[in-house]
């Protein structure tokens, strides 16, 4: 199952799609896309916030995917400490 999760991709965006983050089902960040019009040298902190928000949401979705796959594999049996 871990190998399958490594090949899964989960995507999230922030700023109405201005920043997009893609992570694997194992939570590894593999891609960040930033719309060119989002880059404002006068407001770098906004861009930083958008990147953090997109990455955190993608990681949250990856955890949900992993938990869902684990639940399906274990028939709903809860294993303490597995996938947080």
Biotite code that builds the C-alpha atoms (Angstrom):
import biotite.structure as struc

atoms = struc.array([
    struc.Atom([0.000, 0.000, 0.000], chain_id="A", res_id=1, res_name="UNK", atom_name="CA", element="C"),
    struc.Atom([2.875, 2.405, 0.736], chain_id="A", res_id=2, res_name="UNK", atom_name="CA", element="C"),
    struc.Atom([4.120, 2.003, -2.829], chain_id="A", res_id=3, res_name="UNK", atom_name="CA", element="C"),
    struc.Atom([0.654, 2.766, -4.188], chain_id="A", res_id=4, res_name="UNK", atom_name="CA", element="C"),
    struc.Atom([0.467, 5.896, -2.035], chain_id="A", res_id=5, res_name="UNK", atom_name="CA", element="C"),
    struc.Atom([3.870, 6.983, -3.344], chain_id="A", res_id=6, res_name="UNK", atom_name="CA", element="C"),
    struc.Atom([2.382, 7.051, -6.867], chain_id="A", res_id=7, res_name="UNK", atom_name="CA", element="C"),
    struc.Atom([-0.828, 8.848, -5.895], chain_id="A", res_id=8, res_name="UNK", atom_name="CA", element="C"),
    struc.Atom([-0.949, 12.622, -6.327], chain_id="A", res_id=9, res_name="UNK", atom_name="CA", element="C"),
    struc.Atom([-3.038, 14.995, -4.235], chain_id="A", res_id=10, res_name="UNK", atom_name="CA", element="C"),
    struc.Atom([-3.470, 18.621, -5.255], chain_id="A", res_id=11, res_name="UNK", atom_name="CA", element="C"),
    struc.Atom([-4.607, 21.731, -3.416], chain_id="A", res_id=12, res_name="UNK", atom_name="CA", element="C"),
    struc.Atom([-4.591, 25.410, -4.242], chain_id="A", res_id=13, res_name="UNK", atom_name="CA", element="C"),
    struc.Atom([-4.899, 28.755, -2.519], chain_id="A", res_id=14, res_name="UNK", atom_name="CA", element="C"),
    struc.Atom([-5.624, 32.291, -3.584], chain_id="A", res_id=15, res_name="UNK", atom_name="CA", element="C"),
    struc.Atom([-8.312, 31.159, -5.995], chain_id="A", res_id=16, res_name="UNK", atom_name="CA", element="C"),
    struc.Atom([-5.830, 28.924, -7.800], chain_id="A", res_id=17, res_name="UNK", atom_name="CA", element="C"),
    struc.Atom([-2.956, 31.390, -7.757], chain_id="A", res_id=18, res_name="UNK", atom_name="CA", element="C"),
    struc.Atom([-0.748, 28.846, -5.975], chain_id="A", res_id=19, res_name="UNK", atom_name="CA", element="C"),
    struc.Atom([-1.064, 25.101, -6.486], chain_id="A", res_id=20, res_name="UNK", atom_name="CA", element="C"),
    struc.Atom([0.739, 22.385, -4.517], chain_id="A", res_id=21, res_name="UNK", atom_name="CA", element="C"),
    struc.Atom([0.952, 18.688, -5.370], chain_id="A", res_id=22, res_name="UNK", atom_name="CA", element="C"),
    struc.Atom([2.040, 16.016, -2.893], chain_id="A", res_id=23, res_name="UNK", atom_name="CA", element="C"),
    struc.Atom([2.221, 12.246, -3.036], chain_id="A", res_id=24, res_name="UNK", atom_name="CA", element="C"),
    struc.Atom([-0.080, 10.072, -0.976], chain_id="A", res_id=25, res_name="UNK", atom_name="CA", element="C"),
    struc.Atom([2.881, 9.678, 1.373], chain_id="A", res_id=26, res_name="UNK", atom_name="CA", element="C"),
    struc.Atom([3.040, 13.445, 1.950], chain_id="A", res_id=27, res_name="UNK", atom_name="CA", element="C"),
    struc.Atom([6.072, 14.289, -0.186], chain_id="A", res_id=28, res_name="UNK", atom_name="CA", element="C"),
    struc.Atom([5.842, 17.684, -1.890], chain_id="A", res_id=29, res_name="UNK", atom_name="CA", element="C"),
    struc.Atom([6.507, 17.128, -5.607], chain_id="A", res_id=30, res_name="UNK", atom_name="CA", element="C"),
    struc.Atom([5.303, 20.304, -7.289], chain_id="A", res_id=31, res_name="UNK", atom_name="CA", element="C"),
    struc.Atom([4.460, 23.938, -6.590], chain_id="A", res_id=32, res_name="UNK", atom_name="CA", element="C"),
    struc.Atom([2.985, 26.128, -9.319], chain_id="A", res_id=33, res_name="UNK", atom_name="CA", element="C"),
    struc.Atom([2.635, 29.882, -8.945], chain_id="A", res_id=34, res_name="UNK", atom_name="CA", element="C"),
    struc.Atom([0.644, 31.954, -11.412], chain_id="A", res_id=35, res_name="UNK", atom_name="CA", element="C"),
    struc.Atom([2.965, 34.697, -12.736], chain_id="A", res_id=36, res_name="UNK", atom_name="CA", element="C"),
    struc.Atom([0.470, 37.445, -11.927], chain_id="A", res_id=37, res_name="UNK", atom_name="CA", element="C"),
    struc.Atom([0.630, 36.390, -8.266], chain_id="A", res_id=38, res_name="UNK", atom_name="CA", element="C"),
    struc.Atom([4.259, 37.453, -7.929], chain_id="A", res_id=39, res_name="UNK", atom_name="CA", element="C"),
    struc.Atom([4.364, 40.975, -6.529], chain_id="A", res_id=40, res_name="UNK", atom_name="CA", element="C"),
    struc.Atom([7.820, 42.081, -5.340], chain_id="A", res_id=41, res_name="UNK", atom_name="CA", element="C"),
    struc.Atom([6.091, 44.596, -3.065], chain_id="A", res_id=42, res_name="UNK", atom_name="CA", element="C"),
    struc.Atom([4.076, 41.890, -1.280], chain_id="A", res_id=43, res_name="UNK", atom_name="CA", element="C"),
    struc.Atom([6.252, 38.807, -0.904], chain_id="A", res_id=44, res_name="UNK", atom_name="CA", element="C"),
    struc.Atom([4.571, 37.892, 2.393], chain_id="A", res_id=45, res_name="UNK", atom_name="CA", element="C"),
    struc.Atom([1.247, 37.318, 0.620], chain_id="A", res_id=46, res_name="UNK", atom_name="CA", element="C"),
    struc.Atom([2.908, 34.884, -1.790], chain_id="A", res_id=47, res_name="UNK", atom_name="CA", element="C"),
    struc.Atom([4.600, 33.100, 1.111], chain_id="A", res_id=48, res_name="UNK", atom_name="CA", element="C"),
    struc.Atom([1.247, 32.762, 2.904], chain_id="A", res_id=49, res_name="UNK", atom_name="CA", element="C"),
    struc.Atom([-0.408, 31.382, -0.236], chain_id="A", res_id=50, res_name="UNK", atom_name="CA", element="C"),
    struc.Atom([2.345, 28.784, -0.679], chain_id="A", res_id=51, res_name="UNK", atom_name="CA", element="C"),
    struc.Atom([2.088, 27.664, 2.951], chain_id="A", res_id=52, res_name="UNK", atom_name="CA", element="C"),
    struc.Atom([-1.710, 27.431, 2.715], chain_id="A", res_id=53, res_name="UNK", atom_name="CA", element="C"),
    struc.Atom([-1.638, 25.372, -0.490], chain_id="A", res_id=54, res_name="UNK", atom_name="CA", element="C"),
    struc.Atom([1.053, 22.998, 0.800], chain_id="A", res_id=55, res_name="UNK", atom_name="CA", element="C"),
    struc.Atom([-0.677, 22.490, 4.147], chain_id="A", res_id=56, res_name="UNK", atom_name="CA", element="C"),
    struc.Atom([-3.989, 21.729, 2.450], chain_id="A", res_id=57, res_name="UNK", atom_name="CA", element="C"),
    struc.Atom([-2.337, 19.274, 0.052], chain_id="A", res_id=58, res_name="UNK", atom_name="CA", element="C"),
    struc.Atom([-0.622, 17.538, 2.985], chain_id="A", res_id=59, res_name="UNK", atom_name="CA", element="C"),
    struc.Atom([-3.940, 17.344, 4.858], chain_id="A", res_id=60, res_name="UNK", atom_name="CA", element="C"),
    struc.Atom([-5.554, 15.737, 1.810], chain_id="A", res_id=61, res_name="UNK", atom_name="CA", element="C"),
    struc.Atom([-2.662, 13.272, 1.512], chain_id="A", res_id=62, res_name="UNK", atom_name="CA", element="C"),
    struc.Atom([-3.152, 12.228, 5.156], chain_id="A", res_id=63, res_name="UNK", atom_name="CA", element="C"),
    struc.Atom([-6.854, 11.748, 4.496], chain_id="A", res_id=64, res_name="UNK", atom_name="CA", element="C"),
    struc.Atom([-6.083, 9.634, 1.426], chain_id="A", res_id=65, res_name="UNK", atom_name="CA", element="C"),
    struc.Atom([-3.623, 7.471, 3.357], chain_id="A", res_id=66, res_name="UNK", atom_name="CA", element="C"),
    struc.Atom([-6.075, 7.020, 6.228], chain_id="A", res_id=67, res_name="UNK", atom_name="CA", element="C"),
    struc.Atom([-8.854, 6.112, 3.823], chain_id="A", res_id=68, res_name="UNK", atom_name="CA", element="C"),
    struc.Atom([-6.682, 3.537, 2.044], chain_id="A", res_id=69, res_name="UNK", atom_name="CA", element="C"),
    struc.Atom([-5.543, 2.090, 5.365], chain_id="A", res_id=70, res_name="UNK", atom_name="CA", element="C"),
    struc.Atom([-9.110, 1.848, 6.620], chain_id="A", res_id=71, res_name="UNK", atom_name="CA", element="C"),
    struc.Atom([-10.119, 0.029, 3.441], chain_id="A", res_id=72, res_name="UNK", atom_name="CA", element="C"),
    struc.Atom([-7.148, -2.343, 3.760], chain_id="A", res_id=73, res_name="UNK", atom_name="CA", element="C"),
    struc.Atom([-7.820, -3.143, 7.417], chain_id="A", res_id=74, res_name="UNK", atom_name="CA", element="C"),
    struc.Atom([-11.567, -3.456, 7.007], chain_id="A", res_id=75, res_name="UNK", atom_name="CA", element="C"),
    struc.Atom([-12.162, -0.469, 9.278], chain_id="A", res_id=76, res_name="UNK", atom_name="CA", element="C"),
    struc.Atom([-10.049, -1.828, 12.123], chain_id="A", res_id=77, res_name="UNK", atom_name="CA", element="C"),
    struc.Atom([-8.452, 1.110, 13.942], chain_id="A", res_id=78, res_name="UNK", atom_name="CA", element="C"),
    struc.Atom([-4.736, 0.598, 14.609], chain_id="A", res_id=79, res_name="UNK", atom_name="CA", element="C"),
    struc.Atom([-3.439, 3.079, 17.229], chain_id="A", res_id=80, res_name="UNK", atom_name="CA", element="C"),
    struc.Atom([-0.634, 5.331, 16.029], chain_id="A", res_id=81, res_name="UNK", atom_name="CA", element="C"),
    struc.Atom([-1.047, 4.443, 12.365], chain_id="A", res_id=82, res_name="UNK", atom_name="CA", element="C"),
    struc.Atom([-1.322, 7.526, 10.117], chain_id="A", res_id=83, res_name="UNK", atom_name="CA", element="C"),
    struc.Atom([-1.567, 9.961, 13.006], chain_id="A", res_id=84, res_name="UNK", atom_name="CA", element="C"),
])
